[in-house]
């Protein structure tokens, strides 16, 4: 399965499961007939420990079925969030074992989508590429031999021609817009709405580089000021 910055987050607890759709560090809380999914067992009714485990396994088995409904329509990678025991049980029951790219331990049931996105994104970022300690040195070497283009417009032109090997981008860089379907030119709005990053040109470029088996390096905000926040090393 292709790596991507578009992914799912499944938050687990003994009583309720929540599913989110992620775009970089932004999460959308999925709320429909499948999620949030609540356990049908009576929380106020005490049960024997062994039977409680059976109930929990059945609840997570049903949660997996609900998740499969989304995965089969849009097969994206998954990050699990929850207490260690719950994640271990769910992982053992998962139908699609190969989709899991990371787990975050803790009870985040009451955490806002905004805050949870900030917690989960480093896990996804690491699975996609992570930060290379030699990144800036490699970029400087490529500049010396004229193998770098920078700025959103120039990078967009070369990404479309499949000549890019390594994309450098600041972690919080977003450009609201899309790509024209006919001549592949950029359609950019100066007003970036971070709640709608699905229309983010930068994310489109990241996905294209990953699809071509290139590398994406995420750097801290301000690291690429001289490159207009985004740069592409060209293939030899």
KACOR-V721595 format. One line per field, one symbol per residue. ss: DSSP state (h for helix, s for strand, l for the rest). phi: phi as a letter, one per 20 degrees, with the letter a starting at -180 (. if undefined). Layout:
ss = ???
phi = ???
This chain:
ss = lllllssssssslllssssssssllsssslllllllssllllllllllhhhhhhhhhhhhhhhhhhhhhhhhhlllsssssslhhhhhhhhhhlllhhhsssssslllllllhhhhhhhhhhhhhhhhllllllhhhhhhhhhhlllssslhhhhhhhhhlllssssssslllllssssllllllssslllllhhhhhhshhhhhhhhhhhlllssssslllllhhhllsssssll
phi = .ffbedbdcdedbfdbccdcddcledddfecbfebfddfefefedfcfgfffffffffffffgffffggfffebfdfcdecqfgffffffgfegfdfeefdrcceqedfdffgffffffeggffgfffandefegfffffffffdldcdcnffffgffffemdedcddbfgdeccfqbdffedmfedddfeedfecffeefffffgfffffemedddecfgnfcgfdmmbbceeff
